Amino acid sequence: MFANHSSLRFVAFYLFIFLLSFLSAFAQEKPGAGAQQKPAYNVNVYAVTLAVTVEDKKGRFVNNLEEKDFVIYENNGKKQITYFQHDENAPISLTVLLDVSGSMALEDKFEECRQALRILAEKIMSPQDELALLVFADGQVEVAARHSTDRRAFLAALDEEKAYGKTALNDAVAASPQYALRAKNEKRALLLITDGIENDSQTTPQQALEIARRVEVPIYVIGYKIPRAEEILAKHRRKPGLTPSEIVGNLDLFAEATGGQAFFLDNSEELIKAFYQIKKEQSHQYIIGFTSYRDNEDYRKIRVTTTRGKYKIRTRQGY
């Protein structure tokens, strides 16, 4: 079976990176006897991939841009684009990270999320799209259903889950993007659904974010029925100062830094609309790659602009 043109470019891109890495290693071999020693510099070569969403002033997706219309900056240095793909019909891979801790049993949150996710699997996702289910509670993240276009395992896992235990939200955010990256489609995303209560993590929100943004997967966040009553928060939280605004701020941080989007919802109708919005956005994304040459592991800021109009562009902020 022959690969399509976009797939060939993608393979060629990574072969190019491999060749550069090989030549870099070869160049660092010791010189022969009598040759003058020169200082050695270790330069690492990275293939960086961005999922880029472009909207106009009215919030409509912009789909007519070409590779030449984009400009990428890494730490304010302009980078050459080495890979470009934009296909609205390309299949996507969505990894659902579902909070199944005890607080999700309140106000029918868990049951409403379960029913909405059935609609996501059966009606919103296209037949060629991959779907996976991860669940977290009591400090553990479990793979309930692996990436597949067959919805039966996903739906069966949903039916079996029950809300229990404490919430290690930050730990789950740190661990899950790496699993989402294993999906086969280029268009990948992690969908986090939680009420935002955190009472069992070993990592802070910032530490979780530092880990998550190393992975080239945008995080879409749904904060569902975040507790506003002090007596509910007091019963479930571990941190005395945890407030609804702090919950929103942390969840916003996960989405914004990775190029995703955050939704804060209070009913199942809004939840289903958000699923449609996420699916639509993923379909309209541009996948853009560039090569980074680095001599250290410092954080690199990323900025993407276009030469055609003042559009709203959303992608990961750095890595």
Buried (B, 14 or more C-beta within 10 A) or exposed (E): EEEEEBEEBBEEBEEBBEEBBEEBEEEEEEEEEEEEEEEEEEEEBBBBBBBBBBBEEEEEBBEEBEEEBBEBBBEEEEBEBBBBBBBEEBBBBBBBBBBBBBBBBBBEBBEBBBBBBBBBBEEBBEEEBBBBBBBBBEBEBEBBBBBBBEBEBBBEBBEEBEBEBBBBBBBBBBBBBBBBBEBEBBBBBBBBBBBBBBBBBEBEBEBBBBBBBBBBBBBBBBBBBBBEEEEBBEBBBEEEEBBBEBBBEBBBBBBBBBBBBBBBBBEBEBBBBBBEEBBEBBBBBBBBBBBBEEEEEEEBEBBBEBEBEEBEBBBBBBB
